[in-house]
Amino acid sequence: MTRDYSLLGPDARRAIESGLAAAAWYHTDVPRKEMKALMQRSDGPAIRDTVILFAAMVGFAGLGIWLWPSPWSAPFWLAYGVLYGSAMDSRWHECGHGTAFKTPWMNNALYGVACFMIVRNPVTWRWSHTRHHTDTYIVGRDPEIAIMRPPAFLKVIGNFLGIFDAWNGWSRMLLNATGRIHPEEADYVPASEQPKVIRIARIWTAIYAATIALALAMGSILPLMVIGLPRLYGAWHHVMTGLLQHGGLADNVNDHRLNSRTVYINPVSRFIYWNMNYHVEHHMFPMVPYHALPRLHALIRHDLPAPSPSIPAAFREMWPALRRQLANEDYYLKRALPATARPYRDDFHSAALGAAAE
């Protein structure tokens, strides 16, 4: 069955009619006292990580500017780009949940900065991500499905350099700056919030215009190496980790063990990704702060599929499934559960899935 990913199409209507939309999701049982402890918010870890992040960005950008235009500046721009174009992806995400810091204004401040760098309007994406968690990988409902079926490999590969994702963000920014809201945005952004979308887009457009004007005045792309271009050349890390979140797994189900993937990764990538590699855990319990996800993982891993042992191992699992989806878009990976887990519930599945591949 051909899927229509439009939020205004027939699959969106079917998801609502079948009860897949805004449905009750499966959750691993966690004692109330332990969950309360896990959900405890704190400013300390996020302040520490944010100071490290921005100190590193200033240092790398400073060295890049100092060595410009020598080729010796390239490693520092590459490092700066990953922090700008990838680490900010996880920062907008966690601060958008309001769980990174205990203090609300700190969440909002970092969220706004990160949204600018990753080119995602903070108002639009707050509502978009709410829908993503309500209807995770429900076709026609989730506006944040990264890999559609059949997979568009050119788009997937191009996004490692931000080619499609970033340009879509900039084009949507310019559309909003003219005072218009895209029809799909209007499906999940309340009318009362839409003037904020437009106001922010106009502020951002002015910042980019000033940056481009400075670059033209200097006769150099150096200002754009600081603002703008890192969203392209630094995108590869967040695309790499983002593809693994749900790629090759089930859609149209209400059990995160079927549609999300946890991956063990190295400490540097965990800092950039802010522990979102514990993705099944995050989707089951999105109000648990990033710094508590390893503890949550240890507590509920008996009920979850075995994590992928590394990023390469996860890609080795995912890519063959994506290739098979080119010929059979109903194919998906159903990851085995440990003997200690509660079984997948058949009543959480959509009949449209077809036969699952073990």
C-alpha positions in Angstrom: 0.0 0.0 0.0 1.5 3.3 -1.1 1.9 5.7 1.9 0.8 9.4 1.7 2.9 11.3 4.3 1.0 14.6 3.8 -0.6 15.7 7.0 -3.6 16.6 5.0 -4.0 13.4 2.9 -5.9 10.1 3.1 -3.4 8.4 5.5 -4.0 11.2 8.0 -7.7 10.6 7.8 -7.2 6.8 8.1 -5.0 7.2 11.2 -7.7 9.2 12.9 -10.5 6.8 11.9 -8.6 3.7 12.9 -7.6 5.0 16.3 -3.9 5.1 15.6 -3.8 8.9 16.1 -3.5 10.2 19.7 -3.6 6.6 20.9 -2.5 5.0 24.1 1.1 3.9 23.9 2.7 0.9 25.5 4.9 1.8 28.5 7.2 -0.4 30.6 6.1 -0.4 34.2 8.3 1.7 36.4 7.6 2.2 40.2 6.2 5.6 40.9 9.0 6.5 43.4 11.8 5.6 40.9 10.1 7.5 38.0 9.7 10.6 40.2 13.4 10.4 41.0 14.3 10.0 37.3 12.1 13.0 36.3 13.8 15.3 38.8 15.2 18.3 36.9 18.5 20.1 37.6 20.3 23.0 36.2 23.8 21.6 36.9 24.4 19.1 34.1 23.0 21.3 31.4 24.9 24.4 32.6 28.1 22.3 32.6 27.5 21.0 29.1 26.4 24.3 27.7 29.5 26.1 29.0 31.7 23.4 27.4 29.7 23.6 24.2 29.9 27.3 23.7 33.5 27.5 24.9 34.5 25.0 22.3 32.6 26.8 19.6 34.2 30.1 20.4 37.6 28.4 20.5 37.2 26.6 17.2 35.7 29.6 15.5 38.4 31.9 16.8 41.2 29.6 15.5 39.4 29.2 12.2 39.2 33.0 11.8 42.8 33.5 12.9 44.1 31.0 10.4 41.7 32.1 7.6 42.1 31.6 4.6 44.8 29.0 5.2 43.9 25.3 4.7 45.1 24.9 8.3 41.8 26.6 9.4 39.7 23.7 7.9 39.9 21.3 10.9 38.7 24.0 13.2 35.8 25.0 10.9 34.8 21.3 10.6 34.7 21.0 14.4 32.8 24.2 14.8 30.4 23.1 12.1 29.5 19.8 14.0 28.8 21.8 17.2 26.7 24.4 15.2 25.0 22.1 12.8 24.6 18.9 14.9 25.0 19.5 18.6 22.4 22.3 18.3 19.9 19.7 17.0 19.9 17.8 20.3 19.8 21.1 22.3 16.7 22.4 20.6 15.2 19.0 21.1 15.8 18.6 24.8 15.2 22.3 25.7 12.0 22.1 23.7 10.9 19.4 26.1 11.7 21.7 28.9 13.7 19.1 30.7 17.4 20.1 30.1 17.4 22.8 32.8 15.3 23.1 35.9 15.0 26.9 35.3 12.5 27.7 32.5 14.3 30.7 31.1 17.5 28.7 30.6 15.6 26.1 28.6 13.9 28.9 26.5 17.2 30.8 25.9 19.2 27.8 24.7 16.1 26.5 22.7 15.9 29.8 20.9 19.6 29.9 20.0 19.7 26.3 19.0 16.6 26.7 16.8 18.2 29.6 15.0 21.4 27.6 14.3 19.5 24.5 13.1 17.0 26.7 11.2 13.8 25.5 12.9 11.3 28.1 13.9 11.0 27.7 17.7 7.2 28.1 17.7 6.5 25.8 14.7 8.9 23.1 15.9 7.6 23.1 19.5 4.2 22.1 18.1 5.7 19.8 15.5 7.6 17.9 18.0 4.6 17.6 20.3 2.8 15.9 17.4 5.9 13.7 16.8 5.6 12.3 20.3 1.9 12.0 20.2 1.9 10.1 16.9 5.4 8.8 16.5 5.9 7.4 13.0 2.1 7.3 12.3 1.9 8.0 8.6 0.0 11.2 7.8 0.2 12.4 11.4 3.9 12.7 12.3 5.5 15.7 10.6 9.0 14.6 11.6 9.4 11.2 9.7 13.0 11.2 8.5 12.9 8.2 6.2 9.7 7.6 4.2 8.8 4.4 2.4 10.0 3.7 -0.2 13.2 5.5 1.0 14.4 8.4 -1.0 18.1 7.6 -0.8 19.2 10.8 -2.7 17.5 12.9 -0.1 18.9 10.8 2.8 22.5 11.1 1.5 22.1 14.8 0.5 21.0 15.7 4.1 24.4 14.6 5.4 25.4 18.0 4.0 22.1 19.6 5.0 21.2 20.1 1.3 17.5 19.4 1.6 16.8 19.8 5.3 18.5 23.2 5.7 17.3 24.6 2.4 13.8 23.6 3.4 14.3 25.4 6.7 15.5 28.6 5.0 12.7 28.5 2.4 10.1 28.1 5.1 11.7 31.0 7.0 11.3 33.2 4.0 7.8 32.1 3.5 6.9 32.9 7.1 8.7 36.2 6.8 6.2 37.2 4.1 3.4 36.7 6.6 2.3 33.3 5.4 1.9 30.0 7.2 2.3 26.7 5.3 -0.9 24.7 5.2 0.7 21.7 7.0 2.1 24.0 9.7 -1.4 25.4 10.2 -2.6 21.8 10.9 -0.6 21.7 14.2 0.3 25.3 15.1 -2.7 27.0 16.8 -3.9 30.2 15.1 -2.9 32.2 18.3 0.7 31.1 17.9 1.1 31.8 14.2 1.9 35.6 14.5 4.9 34.5 16.7 6.1 32.2 13.8 6.0 35.2 11.4 7.7 37.6 13.8 10.6 35.2 14.5 11.1 34.4 10.8 11.4 38.2 10.1 14.0 38.6 12.8 16.0 35.6 11.5 15.8 36.9 7.9 17.2 40.3 9.1 20.1 38.5 10.8 20.9 36.5 7.7 20.6 39.6 5.5 23.1 41.5 7.7 25.5 38.5 7.6 25.3 38.3 3.8 25.8 42.1 3.6 28.9 41.9 5.8 30.3 39.1 3.6 29.7 41.2 0.5 31.3 44.2 2.1 34.4 42.2 3.2 34.6 40.3 -0.1 34.8 37.1 1.9 32.6 34.2 3.0 34.1 34.4 6.4 31.0 35.8 8.1 29.0 33.0 6.6 31.4 30.4 8.0 30.3 31.7 11.4 26.6 32.0 10.7 24.8 29.9 8.1 27.2 27.6 6.3 27.9 25.4 9.4 24.3 24.3 9.1 25.3 22.6 5.9 28.8 21.2 6.4 28.2 20.4 10.1 24.9 18.5 9.6 26.4 15.0 9.1 26.5 14.0 12.7 22.9 14.8 13.6 21.7 13.2 10.3 23.8 10.1 11.1 22.4 9.7 14.6 18.9 10.8 13.6 18.5 8.2 10.9 19.1 5.5 13.5 16.2 6.7 15.7 13.5 5.0 13.7 15.0 3.9 10.3 14.0 0.5 9.0 11.6 -0.1 11.9 7.8 -0.2 12.1 5.4 2.6 11.4 1.7 2.8 12.3 2.2 1.1 15.6 1.7 2.3 19.2 4.7 0.5 20.8 8.0 2.4 20.9 9.9 -0.9 21.1 8.8 -1.5 17.5 9.4 1.9 16.0 12.4 3.3 17.9 16.0 2.2 18.3 18.5 2.5 21.2 22.2 2.5 20.2 25.3 2.5 22.4 27.7 5.2 21.1 31.0 6.8 22.1 31.3 9.6 24.7 32.0 12.4 22.2 28.9 11.5 20.1 26.9 11.2 23.3 27.9 14.7 24.2 26.9 16.0 20.8 23.7 14.0 20.8 22.9 14.6 24.4 22.1 11.0 25.2 19.3 10.8 22.6 20.9 7.5 21.6 18.6 6.1 24.3 15.7 6.7 22.0 13.3 4.0 23.0 13.6 5.2 26.6 13.2 8.8 25.5 10.0 8.1 23.6 8.5 6.0 26.3 9.2 8.6 29.0 9.9 12.0 27.2 9.8 14.0 30.5 12.9 12.2 31.8 15.9 14.6 31.4 18.7 13.7 29.0 21.2 13.2 31.9 18.9 10.6 33.5 18.4 8.5 30.4 21.3 6.1 31.1 19.7 5.3 34.5 16.3 4.9 32.9 17.9 2.5 30.4 19.4 0.4 33.1 16.0 0.2 34.9 13.9 -0.9 32.0 16.3 -2.7 29.6 14.8 -6.0 30.6 11.6 -5.0 28.7 13.3 -3.6 25.6 15.0 -5.0 22.5 18.8 -5.3 22.8 20.4 -2.0 22.0 22.6 -1.8 18.8 26.1 -2.1 20.1 27.5 0.7 18.0 26.7 3.2 15.3 28.2 1.0 12.5 26.3 -2.0 13.8 23.1 -0.1 13.7 23.7 1.0 10.1 24.5 -2.6 9.2 21.1 -3.5 10.5 19.2 -0.6 9.0 20.5 -0.2 5.5 19.5 -3.7 4.2 16.0 -3.1 5.5 15.8 0.3 3.7 16.9 -1.4 0.5 14.2 -4.0 0.8 11.7 -1.3 1.4 12.4 0.0 -2.2 10.7 -3.1 -3.5 8.3 -3.7 -0.6 7.4 -0.7 1.5 5.5 -2.8 4.0 8.7 -4.5 5.1 10.2 -3.6 8.4 12.6 -4.9 11.1 10.9 -6.4 14.1 13.6 -6.5 16.8 13.5 -9.4 19.2 12.6 -8.9 22.8 14.4 -10.6 25.7 12.7 -13.4 27.6 12.1 -11.0 30.5 10.0 -8.5 28.4 6.3 -8.2 28.0 5.4 -9.3 24.5 4.4 -6.9 21.7 0.7 -6.4 21.9 -1.1 -7.4 18.6 -3.8 -4.8 19.3 -1.2 -2.0 19.0 -0.5 -3.0 15.3 -2.1 -1.5 12.2 -3.5 -4.1 9.8 -1.8 -2.1 7.0 1.6 -3.1 8.1 1.7 -6.5 6.3 3.9 -9.3 7.4 6.8 -8.4 9.7 10.3 -9.6 9.0 12.1 -11.1 11.9 
